[in-house]
């Protein structure tokens, strides 16, 4: 069928472009993932969406198409919600502490899934830090037990999505896949997606998408785009329970009263050594990350123990 008629709608510039309906967006993105379009059309799609920006309806359609083509992680044996941590930004100036968040959650008995892939060459990525912690990648999809951490590379979940993420290395621009991976739920059973944004305008669109898709999620301004709370300050955190938005944590202005002794470099081995030191109790858990763990534990307990309507009431 081709996607030229969609590109005509979304490619008219910031002011002239028309948004797609959810089903149209799913059809467009499905054709891109299935390799049914030319490289030129993929480039046109990526640039057009970068200029226009995705609407919640369009992102919901992109998520629909991706889920249909993804290997889903089975429900945990206990049916406990799997905590999903996307990791695609990596470390630029600050150490990558997403593995610390994941290991703290696993230590509390939750099943934890990290998915991600390097998207550029100048940062330290999750796979490097996990390797320094002796945590290998999972190369075959399986269920995740309570207290277990699994890192599943993006190409294992959906090879076509990995190919679209890699377009950034060619054209030098983000495309809808880079936003989608922070919102997607790769689990067949109960789950809680932890997501982050870098700029306030993304908080609006991401929140609206969670509402539209009736997601269970936690949304915050993370660390350099990663889903872990900034160790130096307390960010705002919002919960979404079946799409219902609830404010859990107000942002704290300025820095925390007591700052953690973070590594001075971002290399994987220094970061891994710091994470091990915190887990062994030699250094305290940064206050903002400890609070993030508390909120995730609360959401996990309430979404697994009660019906959705009851959970909404208790979160208010």
C-alpha positions in Angstrom: 0.0 0.0 0.0 2.8 2.4 0.8 3.0 5.3 3.2 3.3 8.3 0.7 -0.3 9.4 1.5 0.6 9.5 5.2 3.7 11.4 4.5 1.7 14.0 2.6 -0.4 14.6 5.7 2.4 14.7 8.3 5.1 16.3 6.1 3.5 19.8 5.5 5.7 21.5 8.1 5.0 22.4 11.8 1.9 24.5 11.0 0.5 22.7 8.0 0.9 19.1 9.0 -2.2 17.2 9.9 -2.3 14.6 12.7 -3.1 11.0 12.0 -5.8 9.0 13.7 -4.7 6.1 15.9 -5.5 3.4 13.3 -3.7 5.3 10.6 -0.7 5.7 12.8 -0.7 2.0 13.5 -0.9 1.2 9.8 1.9 3.6 9.0 4.3 2.4 11.8 3.5 -1.2 11.1 4.6 -0.8 7.4 7.8 0.9 8.6 8.5 -1.9 11.1 7.7 -4.6 8.5 10.2 -3.2 6.0 7.5 -2.6 3.4 8.7 0.9 2.6 11.9 2.3 1.0 14.8 3.8 2.9 13.8 7.2 1.4 10.3 6.8 2.8 11.6 5.9 6.2 13.8 9.0 6.2 10.9 11.2 5.1 8.8 9.7 7.9 11.4 10.3 10.5 12.1 13.9 9.5 8.5 14.8 9.1 7.6 13.5 12.6 10.6 15.2 14.1 9.4 18.5 12.8 5.7 17.9 13.5 5.9 16.0 16.8 3.8 13.1 17.7 0.2 13.5 19.1 -1.0 11.1 21.8 -3.3 9.4 19.3 -0.4 8.9 16.9 1.9 7.6 19.6 -0.9 5.2 20.8 -1.1 3.9 17.2 2.7 3.5 17.0 2.5 1.5 20.3 -0.3 -0.7 19.0 1.8 -1.6 15.9 4.9 -2.3 17.9 3.1 -4.5 20.4 1.7 -6.7 17.6 5.2 -7.3 16.4 7.0 -7.7 19.7 8.0 -10.8 21.6 6.2 -10.2 24.9 7.7 -11.2 28.2 5.4 -13.7 29.9 3.7 -12.9 33.2 5.8 -13.5 36.3 5.1 -16.9 37.9 3.5 -15.1 40.9 1.6 -12.7 38.6 3.4 -9.8 40.4 3.6 -6.7 38.2 6.9 -6.6 36.3 8.6 -3.3 36.8 9.7 -2.1 33.3 12.8 0.2 33.1 13.6 1.5 29.6 17.2 2.6 29.3 18.2 4.4 26.0 19.9 7.6 26.9 22.9 6.4 28.9 25.4 8.6 30.8 26.8 11.8 29.5 27.9 13.9 32.6 26.5 11.9 35.5 26.9 8.2 36.3 24.3 5.8 35.0 22.4 4.7 38.1 19.5 2.9 36.4 21.0 -0.5 37.4 21.0 0.7 41.1 17.3 1.4 40.9 16.7 -2.0 39.3 18.8 -3.9 41.8 17.1 -2.1 44.7 13.7 -3.0 43.4 14.8 -6.6 42.8 16.1 -6.8 46.4 12.6 -5.8 47.5 11.3 -8.9 45.7 9.9 -7.4 42.5 10.5 -8.8 39.1 12.4 -6.2 37.1 12.9 -5.9 33.3 15.4 -3.5 31.8 15.3 -3.1 28.0 17.5 -0.8 25.9 20.2 -0.4 23.3 23.0 2.1 22.6 21.6 4.9 20.4 24.8 6.9 19.9 28.6 6.5 20.4 29.5 9.2 22.9 27.8 7.9 26.1 28.1 5.0 28.5 25.1 2.7 28.1 23.2 0.3 30.3 24.8 -2.9 28.8 28.3 -1.7 29.8 27.4 -1.0 33.4 25.5 -4.2 33.7 28.4 -6.2 32.3 30.7 -4.6 34.9 28.2 -5.8 37.5 28.3 -9.3 36.0 24.8 -9.1 34.8 24.5 -10.6 31.3 22.0 -9.8 28.6 19.0 -12.2 28.2 19.0 -13.5 24.6 15.8 -15.5 24.9 12.4 -14.2 26.2 11.3 -15.8 29.4 9.3 -15.0 32.5 11.0 -13.0 35.3 10.7 -14.3 38.8 10.2 -12.2 41.9 13.5 -10.7 43.0 15.0 -11.2 39.6 16.5 -8.6 37.2 16.6 -9.3 33.5 18.2 -7.1 30.8 16.6 -7.7 27.4 18.2 -5.9 24.5 15.8 -4.1 22.2 16.7 -6.3 19.3 15.5 -9.4 21.2 12.1 -7.8 21.9 11.7 -6.5 18.4 14.5 -6.5 15.8 12.6 -4.1 13.5 12.3 -1.5 16.3 16.1 -1.8 16.8 16.6 -1.0 13.1 14.5 2.1 13.4 16.3 3.3 16.5 19.6 2.9 14.5 18.4 5.3 11.9 19.5 8.1 14.3 23.1 7.1 13.6 22.5 7.8 9.9 20.4 11.0 9.9 21.5 12.4 13.2 18.0 13.0 14.5 15.7 11.3 17.0 12.5 9.7 15.5 9.3 8.4 17.0 10.9 5.1 18.1 13.1 7.0 20.6 9.9 8.3 22.4 8.0 5.0 21.9 10.6 2.9 23.7 10.1 5.0 26.9 6.3 4.3 26.8 6.0 0.8 25.6 4.9 -2.2 27.7 6.7 -5.3 26.5 5.0 -7.6 29.0 2.1 -10.0 28.5 1.0 -9.9 32.1 0.7 -7.2 34.8 3.4 -4.6 34.6 4.4 -1.1 35.8 6.3 1.0 33.2 8.7 3.6 34.7 9.2 6.4 32.3 11.1 9.7 32.2 11.4 12.9 30.2 14.1 15.5 29.6 12.0 18.5 28.8 8.6 19.7 30.3 6.8 19.5 26.9 7.5 15.8 26.8 5.9 15.3 30.2 2.6 16.6 28.8 2.6 14.4 25.7 3.8 11.3 27.5 1.3 11.8 30.3 -1.5 12.2 27.8 -0.4 9.0 26.0 -0.4 7.0 29.3 -3.9 8.3 29.9 -5.1 7.4 26.4 -3.6 3.9 26.5 -4.8 3.3 30.1 -1.3 2.4 31.2 0.0 1.6 34.7 3.1 3.8 34.9 5.3 6.1 36.9 6.5 9.2 35.1 9.3 11.6 36.3 12.0 13.9 35.1 14.9 11.4 35.2 18.7 11.7 35.0 19.9 12.8 31.6 16.9 11.0 30.1 17.3 7.8 32.2 14.4 6.6 34.3 16.3 6.8 37.6 15.7 9.9 39.8 18.5 12.4 39.8 20.6 11.7 42.9 21.1 15.4 43.5 17.4 16.6 43.7 13.9 15.3 44.3 11.9 15.3 41.0 8.1 15.4 40.6 6.7 11.9 40.2 3.3 11.0 38.8 1.5 7.7 38.8 -0.9 6.4 36.1 -3.2 3.6 37.2 -5.2 2.3 34.3 -4.6 5.7 32.8 -5.7 7.7 35.8 -3.2 10.3 36.7 -2.2 10.9 40.4 0.6 13.1 41.7 2.8 11.1 44.1 5.7 13.4 44.7 6.2 17.2 44.4 9.4 18.4 42.9 11.9 19.9 45.3 13.5 23.1 44.2 17.3 23.3 44.4 19.5 20.5 45.5 19.0 18.0 48.4 20.3 19.0 51.8 22.7 16.1 51.8 24.3 15.1 48.5 25.6 11.6 47.8 29.3 11.0 47.1 28.8 10.1 43.4 31.6 8.8 41.2 33.7 11.6 39.6 33.6 9.8 36.2 30.9 8.0 34.2 32.9 5.0 33.1 31.2 1.6 33.6 33.6 0.2 36.2 33.5 3.3 38.5 29.7 3.3 38.3 29.5 -0.4 39.0 31.8 0.0 42.0 29.6 2.8 43.4 26.4 0.7 42.9 28.0 -2.3 44.7 29.0 0.0 47.6 25.5 1.3 48.0 24.0 -2.2 47.9 26.5 -3.4 50.5 25.5 -0.6 52.8 28.9 1.1 52.7 27.2 4.2 51.2 23.6 5.4 51.6 21.0 5.1 48.9 20.5 8.6 47.4 17.3 10.1 49.0 15.6 10.7 45.7 16.2 7.1 44.5 15.1 5.7 47.8 11.8 7.7 47.5 11.4 6.5 43.9 11.8 2.9 45.1 9.1 3.5 47.8 6.6 4.8 45.3 7.2 1.9 42.9 6.7 -0.6 45.7 3.5 1.2 46.7 2.2 1.1 43.1 3.2 -2.5 42.7 1.4 -3.6 45.8 -1.7 -1.7 45.1 -2.0 -2.7 41.4 -1.5 -6.4 42.2 -3.6 -6.7 45.4 -6.7 -4.7 44.4 -9.0 -4.1 41.4 -8.2 -1.0 39.4 -11.1 1.1 40.8 -10.0 0.4 44.4 -6.4 1.2 43.5 -7.4 4.6 42.1 -9.3 5.4 45.3 -6.3 4.5 47.6 -3.9 6.6 45.5 -5.9 9.7 45.9 
